[in-house]
Amino acid sequence: MNLSPSRKNADRLFTQSMIDNPMMKRVRRQRQNGHFPYYIEQVPVGLNQVRVNGRQLIQLGSSNYLGLAQDPRINAAVRSALEQYGTSSTSSRLLTGTRPLHHELERSLAAFLGKEDALVFPTGYLANVGAIPAIVGRNDAVFYDAEVHACLIDGIRLSGATAMRFRHNDVADLERRLQSCEADRKLVVVDSLYSLAADLADLTAMIEVTDEAGAWIFLDDAHGCGVLGPGGRGLAHALSVSDRVPVIMGVFSKSFASTGGFVAGSAALIDHLRFNARSYLFSNAIAPAQAAAALAALEILVAEPELPTRALALAERARTALGSMGWPVAGQGTQMVPILLGSDDLCFRATHRLAVHGVNVSPAVHPGVPKGKDLLRIGFPPTLMEDEFRDALAAFARAAADLPEALTGAPQFQLAGE
């Protein structure tokens, strides 16, 4: 190929920026030391295990909070949807992509959450980057917790609204910022359950200050819906404040054994999003099989409201056991059991040692978490058999012996409410 000197220079500049940026330097370092944990093929084996590089490991690193991702009832619903509707919706919902399963899922979600209506998006990311810009714009203001998920921040940026970050779970800081803002429309964006140290939003207090300031709350309940509250209806229901939260967002990729996201709220809000949320309008609808999986998971949750309780109880057992070994655990009262190590290198080494001993976990490191708050993401799904649970704890005990610095060198994390 005969390239001009200018094109050759462009190739050099673009390639150099791809190779020399800090993230790629870090990736090369981890690949060289043998602790690189990303993009590794994993094949599910049964309900709770995966095959990785020819070895069978207990899977504790996913967000399969209720253990439903391999449930035979959901698999059967998916097969039926495939037979009836095929593999794709083939279009956006606006045009030819709407199937009966989409409407059935939306009606069921709205009823489950006690809202007038709900709207299903192709992913949770697209739900947030579509809904927020459809709700607020350039003359509005958005106040967001310092530890909200990246997709919420992207949605805020796309909206063009004035963005104001407040300290994590600091209601007083939020109140000061709200009082100093003269925008007519103010939106407060928070997660229900934060995926870093697994702490809960101080939602009741936030509602009080947002109501007083004439603001709306946008609650991202991605990690809470399906597990927290009565029958897994989320944090707002757990605190009996769901009627005071105008916008509740959630996902199907955690507790609902599928892919996709949703927003629930008033009929007026949802109808507005149908015609104004760009990520919804200009994306292919979720496949009917995905909708069928989420709907089947929701039906299981309604029929078995004790399932979230079992998930929370098993997490508490694990937290107690791991804490007794010296692991710095957090997430009290949630299904998450994060281990707070404070170093990316330590997280990568701990992930490697746990895999050697038969357990698969997920490291969460900077920039995915604030610098110095690197951690292991761990969950104990309620489908774990007792012998699998014991084997997992034994693996953590062996890894603790391999890495005493993980037990003694971790910083003390201060969680909200402590």
C-alpha positions as CSV (number, residue, x, y, z in Angstrom):
1,M,0.0,0.0,0.0
2,N,1.5,3.3,-1.1
3,L,0.9,5.9,1.7
4,S,1.6,9.5,1.6
5,P,4.2,11.0,4.1
6,S,1.3,12.8,5.8
7,R,-0.6,9.5,6.2
8,K,2.5,7.7,7.5
9,N,3.0,10.4,10.1
10,A,-0.7,10.2,11.1
11,D,-0.3,6.4,11.5
12,R,2.8,7.0,13.7
13,L,1.1,9.5,15.9
14,F,-2.1,7.5,16.4
15,T,-0.2,4.3,17.1
16,Q,2.2,5.9,19.5
17,S,-0.8,7.3,21.5
18,M,-2.3,3.8,21.6
19,I,0.9,2.2,22.8
20,D,2.3,4.8,25.2
21,N,-0.8,5.8,27.2
22,P,-0.7,4.9,30.9
23,M,-3.4,2.2,30.7
24,M,-1.6,0.2,28.0
25,K,1.7,0.5,29.8
26,R,0.0,-1.0,32.8
27,V,-1.6,-3.8,30.8
28,R,1.8,-4.7,29.4
29,R,3.3,-4.8,32.9
30,Q,0.6,-7.2,34.1
31,R,0.8,-9.4,31.1
32,Q,4.6,-9.7,31.6
33,N,4.3,-10.7,35.3
34,G,1.8,-13.4,34.7
35,H,-1.0,-11.9,36.8
36,F,-3.1,-10.5,34.0
37,P,-6.8,-11.4,34.8
38,Y,-8.7,-9.9,31.9
39,Y,-10.4,-11.3,28.8
40,I,-9.8,-14.9,29.9
41,E,-12.3,-17.4,28.4
42,Q,-14.6,-18.8,31.0
43,V,-17.0,-21.7,30.4
44,P,-19.9,-22.2,32.9
45,V,-20.0,-25.6,34.4
46,G,-23.3,-26.3,36.3
47,L,-24.7,-23.5,38.5
48,N,-21.7,-22.3,40.4
49,Q,-18.5,-23.2,38.6
50,V,-16.5,-22.2,35.5
51,R,-13.8,-23.8,33.5
52,V,-10.8,-21.5,33.0
53,N,-7.6,-22.7,31.2
54,G,-8.7,-26.3,31.6
55,R,-9.3,-26.0,35.4
56,Q,-12.6,-26.0,37.1
57,L,-13.1,-23.1,39.6
58,I,-15.9,-22.0,41.9
59,Q,-17.3,-18.8,40.4
60,L,-17.4,-16.0,43.0
61,G,-16.4,-13.1,40.6
62,S,-19.6,-12.5,38.7
63,S,-22.7,-10.4,39.4
64,N,-25.0,-13.5,39.3
65,Y,-26.4,-12.4,42.7
66,L,-29.3,-14.9,42.9
67,G,-27.5,-17.7,41.0
68,L,-30.2,-17.7,38.3
69,A,-27.9,-17.4,35.2
70,Q,-27.9,-21.2,34.6
71,D,-31.4,-21.9,36.0
72,P,-33.1,-24.5,33.8
73,R,-36.5,-22.7,34.1
74,I,-34.9,-19.6,32.5
75,N,-33.1,-21.7,29.9
76,A,-36.5,-23.2,28.9
77,A,-38.1,-19.8,28.6
78,V,-35.2,-18.7,26.3
79,R,-35.6,-21.7,24.1
80,S,-39.3,-21.1,23.7
81,A,-38.7,-17.5,22.8
82,L,-36.1,-18.5,20.3
83,E,-38.4,-20.9,18.6
84,Q,-41.2,-18.3,18.4
85,Y,-39.4,-15.1,17.7
86,G,-35.9,-15.9,16.5
87,T,-32.6,-14.6,17.5
88,S,-33.0,-10.8,17.0
89,S,-35.6,-8.1,17.3
90,T,-34.1,-6.8,14.0
91,S,-35.0,-3.2,14.6
92,S,-35.5,-0.4,17.2
93,R,-38.6,-0.6,19.3
94,L,-40.0,2.5,17.6
95,L,-40.3,0.8,14.3
96,T,-40.5,-3.0,13.8
97,G,-38.6,-4.2,16.9
98,T,-41.3,-4.5,19.5
99,R,-42.4,-8.0,20.5
100,P,-45.2,-9.0,23.0
101,L,-42.4,-10.1,25.4
102,H,-41.1,-6.5,25.6
103,H,-44.5,-5.2,26.7
104,E,-45.1,-8.1,29.1
105,L,-41.7,-7.5,30.8
106,E,-42.3,-3.8,31.1
107,R,-45.7,-4.3,32.7
108,S,-44.3,-6.9,35.1
109,L,-41.4,-4.6,36.1
110,A,-43.8,-1.7,36.7
111,A,-46.0,-3.9,38.9
112,F,-43.0,-5.3,40.8
113,L,-41.7,-1.9,41.6
114,G,-45.0,-0.2,42.2
115,K,-44.6,2.3,39.4
116,E,-47.0,3.2,36.6
117,D,-44.8,2.1,33.8
118,A,-41.3,0.9,32.8
119,L,-39.2,1.0,29.7
120,V,-36.6,-1.6,28.7
121,F,-33.3,-0.6,27.2
122,P,-30.7,-2.7,25.4
123,T,-28.2,-2.4,28.3
124,G,-28.0,-0.7,31.7
125,Y,-25.4,1.7,30.3
126,L,-27.7,2.8,27.5
127,A,-30.5,3.2,30.0
128,N,-28.5,5.8,31.9
129,V,-26.9,7.6,29.0
130,G,-30.3,7.8,27.4
131,A,-32.6,8.6,30.3
132,I,-30.6,11.4,32.0
133,P,-30.2,13.6,28.9
134,A,-33.9,13.1,28.1
135,I,-34.8,14.3,31.6
136,V,-32.4,17.3,32.0
137,G,-30.7,19.7,29.6
138,R,-28.5,22.8,29.3
139,N,-30.5,25.0,31.6
140,D,-30.7,22.4,34.4
141,A,-28.4,21.1,37.1
142,V,-27.4,17.6,38.1
143,F,-25.9,16.7,41.5
144,Y,-24.2,13.3,41.6
145,D,-22.5,11.3,44.2
146,A,-18.7,11.1,43.8
147,E,-18.8,7.3,43.5
148,V,-21.7,6.8,41.0
149,H,-21.1,4.4,38.2
150,A,-19.3,5.6,35.1
151,C,-22.4,5.3,32.9
152,L,-24.3,7.8,35.1
153,I,-21.4,10.3,34.7
154,D,-21.5,9.8,30.9
155,G,-25.2,10.4,30.9
156,I,-24.8,13.6,32.9
157,R,-22.1,14.8,30.5
158,L,-24.3,14.1,27.5
159,S,-27.2,16.0,29.0
160,G,-25.3,19.3,28.9
161,A,-26.7,20.2,32.3
162,T,-24.5,21.9,34.9
163,A,-22.9,19.0,36.8
164,M,-22.1,19.2,40.5
165,R,-20.4,16.4,42.3
166,F,-20.9,16.0,46.1
167,R,-18.9,13.9,48.5
168,H,-19.8,10.3,48.7
169,N,-22.9,9.7,50.7
170,D,-22.5,13.2,52.3
171,V,-26.0,14.5,52.7
172,A,-24.9,17.8,54.2
173,D,-22.6,18.5,51.2
174,L,-25.5,17.7,48.9
175,E,-27.8,20.0,50.7
176,R,-25.3,22.9,50.5
177,R,-24.9,22.5,46.8
178,L,-28.7,22.2,46.2
179,Q,-29.3,25.4,48.2
180,S,-26.7,27.3,46.3
181,C,-28.2,26.4,42.9
182,E,-30.8,28.6,41.2
183,A,-31.6,26.2,38.3
184,D,-35.3,25.6,37.9
185,R,-34.9,21.8,37.4
186,K,-32.5,19.9,39.6
187,L,-31.8,16.2,39.4
188,V,-29.9,14.2,42.1
189,V,-28.2,11.1,40.8
190,V,-27.2,8.3,43.2
191,D,-26.6,4.6,43.3
192,S,-28.6,2.5,45.8
193,L,-25.8,0.1,46.4
194,Y,-22.3,1.2,45.5
195,S,-20.2,-1.4,43.7
196,L,-16.9,-0.3,45.2
197,A,-17.1,-0.9,49.0
198,A,-20.7,-2.1,48.8
199,D,-22.2,0.6,51.0
200,L,-25.8,1.8,50.7
201,A,-27.0,5.3,49.8
202,D,-28.3,7.3,52.7
203,L,-31.5,7.5,50.6
204,T,-34.1,8.6,53.2
205,A,-32.0,11.6,54.2
206,M,-31.3,12.5,50.6
207,I,-34.9,12.4,49.8
208,E,-35.6,14.9,52.5
209,V,-33.1,17.5,51.3
210,T,-34.0,17.0,47.6
211,D,-37.7,17.4,48.3
212,E,-37.0,20.6,50.3
213,A,-34.9,21.9,47.4
214,G,-37.6,21.0,44.8
215,A,-35.4,18.4,43.1
216,W,-35.9,14.9,41.7
217,I,-33.9,11.8,42.6
218,F,-32.7,9.5,39.9
219,L,-31.9,6.2,41.7
220,D,-29.6,3.7,39.9
221,D,-30.7,0.4,41.6
222,A,-28.6,-1.8,39.4
223,H,-27.0,-3.7,42.3
224,G,-30.0,-3.4,44.7
225,C,-33.0,-4.5,42.6
226,G,-33.4,-8.2,42.9
227,V,-31.8,-8.5,46.3
228,L,-32.5,-5.6,48.7
229,G,-35.9,-4.9,50.2
230,P,-39.1,-7.0,50.4
231,G,-38.9,-9.7,47.8
232,G,-35.9,-8.0,46.2
233,R,-37.7,-4.8,45.2
234,G,-34.7,-2.6,45.9
235,L,-33.5,-0.1,48.4
236,A,-36.4,2.4,48.0
237,H,-38.8,-0.3,49.0
238,A,-36.5,-1.5,51.8
239,L,-36.8,2.0,53.2
240,S,-40.5,2.5,52.3
241,V,-39.7,5.6,50.2
242,S,-40.4,4.2,46.7
243,D,-43.3,6.6,46.2
244,R,-40.9,9.5,46.7
245,V,-38.4,8.4,44.1
246,P,-39.5,9.6,40.7
247,V,-37.0,7.6,38.6
248,I,-35.7,4.1,39.4
249,M,-33.3,2.5,37.0
250,G,-32.1,-1.1,37.1
251,V,-30.5,-3.9,35.0
252,F,-31.0,-7.5,34.1
253,S,-27.4,-8.5,34.1
254,K,-27.1,-8.9,37.9
255,S,-30.0,-10.6,39.5
256,F,-32.2,-11.3,36.4
257,A,-30.0,-13.7,34.4
258,S,-30.1,-11.6,31.2
259,T,-28.8,-8.5,29.5
260,G,-30.5,-5.1,29.4
261,G,-31.6,-2.2,31.5
262,F,-34.8,-0.4,32.5
263,V,-36.2,2.8,33.8
264,A,-39.4,2.8,35.9
265,G,-41.5,5.8,36.9
266,S,-44.7,7.6,36.1
267,A,-46.6,7.0,32.9
268,A,-45.7,10.5,31.7
269,L,-42.0,9.9,32.3
270,I,-41.9,6.6,30.5
271,D,-43.9,7.9,27.5
272,H,-41.5,10.8,27.3
273,L,-38.5,8.5,27.3
274,R,-40.0,6.4,24.5
275,F,-39.7,9.4,22.2
276,N,-36.7,11.3,23.6
277,A,-34.2,8.8,25.0
278,R,-31.8,8.6,22.0
279,S,-30.0,5.5,23.2
280,Y,-33.4,3.8,23.2
281,L,-34.7,5.2,19.9
282,F,-31.5,4.5,17.9
283,S,-30.6,1.0,19.2
284,N,-31.9,-2.4,18.3
285,A,-34.3,-3.7,20.8
286,I,-33.1,-6.4,23.2
287,A,-33.5,-9.9,21.6
288,P,-36.8,-11.6,22.5
289,A,-34.8,-14.4,24.2
290,Q,-33.2,-11.8,26.5
291,A,-36.6,-10.4,27.4
292,A,-37.8,-13.9,28.1
293,A,-34.9,-14.6,30.4
294,A,-35.5,-11.4,32.4
295,L,-39.2,-12.1,32.6
296,A,-38.7,-15.7,33.8
297,A,-36.2,-14.5,36.4
298,L,-38.7,-11.9,37.6
299,E,-41.4,-14.6,37.8
300,I,-39.1,-16.8,39.9
301,L,-38.3,-13.9,42.2
302,V,-42.0,-13.2,42.7
303,A,-42.8,-16.8,43.4
304,E,-39.8,-17.3,45.7
305,P,-39.4,-14.0,47.7
306,E,-37.2,-15.8,50.1
307,L,-34.4,-16.1,47.5
308,P,-32.9,-12.6,48.2
309,T,-33.0,-13.4,51.9
310,R,-30.9,-16.5,51.3
311,A,-28.4,-14.5,49.3
312,L,-28.0,-11.9,52.0
313,A,-27.6,-14.6,54.7
314,L,-25.0,-16.5,52.8
315,A,-23.0,-13.3,52.2
316,E,-23.1,-12.6,55.9
317,R,-21.8,-16.1,56.7
318,A,-19.0,-15.5,54.2
319,R,-18.2,-12.0,55.5
320,T,-17.9,-13.4,59.0
321,A,-15.6,-16.3,58.0
322,L,-13.4,-14.2,55.7
323,G,-13.1,-11.5,58.4
324,S,-12.0,-14.1,60.9
325,M,-9.1,-15.1,58.6
326,G,-8.0,-11.5,58.5
327,W,-9.3,-10.4,55.1
328,P,-10.5,-6.8,55.1
329,V,-14.1,-7.3,54.1
330,A,-17.0,-4.8,53.7
331,G,-20.5,-4.8,52.4
332,Q,-22.5,-5.3,55.6
333,G,-26.2,-6.0,54.9
334,T,-25.7,-6.5,51.2
335,Q,-25.0,-9.5,48.9
336,M,-21.6,-8.2,48.0
337,V,-18.5,-9.2,50.0
338,P,-15.7,-6.9,48.7
339,I,-12.2,-7.4,50.0
340,L,-10.5,-4.0,50.3
341,L,-6.8,-4.3,49.5
342,G,-5.9,-0.7,48.4
343,S,-3.3,-1.8,45.7
344,D,-3.8,-3.0,42.1
345,D,-0.7,-5.2,42.3
346,L,-2.0,-6.9,45.5
347,C,-5.4,-7.4,43.9
348,F,-3.9,-9.0,40.8
349,R,-1.7,-11.3,43.0
350,A,-4.6,-12.2,45.2
351,T,-6.8,-13.0,42.2
352,H,-4.0,-15.3,40.9
353,R,-3.5,-17.1,44.2
354,L,-7.2,-17.7,44.6
355,A,-7.4,-19.2,41.1
356,V,-4.5,-21.5,42.0
357,H,-6.6,-22.7,45.0
358,G,-9.8,-23.1,43.0
359,V,-11.8,-19.9,43.2
360,N,-12.5,-17.3,40.5
361,V,-12.8,-13.7,41.7
362,S,-12.8,-10.3,40.0
363,P,-10.3,-7.5,40.8
364,A,-11.6,-3.9,40.7
365,V,-8.7,-1.5,40.4
366,H,-8.0,2.2,39.4
367,P,-9.4,3.8,37.3
368,G,-12.5,1.7,37.8
369,V,-12.2,2.6,41.5
370,P,-10.6,5.6,43.1
371,K,-6.8,5.3,43.5
372,G,-5.9,3.5,46.6
373,K,-9.3,1.8,46.9
374,D,-8.5,-1.3,44.8
375,L,-10.5,-4.3,45.8
376,L,-11.7,-7.8,45.0
377,R,-15.3,-8.1,43.9
378,I,-16.8,-11.3,45.4
379,G,-20.3,-12.7,45.7
380,F,-21.6,-15.9,47.1
381,P,-24.8,-16.9,45.2
382,P,-27.5,-18.7,47.2
383,T,-27.2,-21.6,44.8
384,L,-23.8,-22.6,46.2
385,M,-23.9,-26.1,47.7
386,E,-22.5,-26.4,51.3
387,D,-19.4,-28.3,50.1
388,E,-18.7,-25.6,47.5
389,F,-19.1,-22.9,50.2
390,R,-16.6,-24.8,52.4
391,D,-14.2,-25.3,49.5
392,A,-14.3,-21.6,48.7
393,L,-13.5,-20.6,52.2
394,A,-10.6,-23.1,52.3
395,A,-9.2,-21.5,49.1
396,F,-9.3,-18.1,50.8
397,A,-7.5,-19.5,53.9
398,R,-4.8,-20.9,51.6
399,A,-4.5,-17.6,49.7
400,A,-4.3,-15.8,53.0
401,A,-1.3,-17.9,54.0
402,D,0.3,-17.1,50.6
403,L,-0.3,-13.3,50.9
404,P,0.0,-12.2,54.5
405,E,0.5,-8.6,53.3
406,A,-3.1,-8.7,52.0
407,L,-4.3,-9.2,55.6
408,T,-2.1,-6.7,57.3
409,G,-1.2,-4.1,54.7
410,A,-4.7,-3.0,53.6
411,P,-5.9,0.5,54.5
412,Q,-8.8,0.9,56.8
413,F,-11.8,2.0,54.8
414,Q,-14.4,4.1,56.4
415,L,-17.9,3.3,55.2
416,A,-20.9,5.5,55.4
417,G,-22.7,5.1,58.7
418,E,-19.6,3.7,60.5
